[in-house]
Amino acid sequence: MKIGICGTHGTGKTSLAHALVGKLKEKGHDAGFIEESVRRCPLPTGTEKRNSVYAQAWIAADQIQKEIVHGQRHEILICDRTIIDNYAYFLWNLKRYKKADLVVKTVQNMFKNWKNSYDFVFKLPIIPRKLQKDKFRSKDPKWQRDIDKLIDKIVKNNRIKIYELPVEPNRKRIEKILKMTKL
């Protein structure tokens, strides 16, 4: 089973994913975790100013590659990000780099062919608070909202089934996830 945790930056995906893996292991499941790829990207990325379609293409390819490898190693795989939110960042950058080349077509095909590979996708909303200071990620709330809207548009236009989780403690979110997934 593959579970994706989706949402824009600063919504608590990583904390929820780690807590969910821990809970699944407590329950005796073989659960694996895939961290987001953005921090490992060899190209400039992380903020609205340091980003490109090429960086986002690398991130999307790395995400898929890790899902393939770790999906073979674990009974349950928890993904801190999905191809859906990675594609939203790609599309945001595409507005700035209007050049349609092989990279653009490749990422579009990756998304098209991978978007429905998740058994469950849980989307986290923007938390109504100031973004945390981070030496890597953007603190711009407008960019955060732009990406969140793009994710919603992608989900709607592609009829992707997602479950939206409310802003609440991870303990309650995990209870909902376990109930919906019957784990």
Buried (B, 14 or more C-beta within 10 A) or exposed (E): BBBBBBBBBBBBBBBBBBBBBEBBEEEEBEBBBBBBBBEEBEEEBBBBEEBBBBBBBBBBBBBBEBBEEBBEEBEBBBBBBBBBBBBBBBBBBBEEBEEEEEBBEEBBEBBEEBBBBBEBBBBBBBBEEEBEEEEEBBBBBEBBEBBBEBBBEBBEEEEBEBEEBEEEEBEEBBEBBBEEBEB
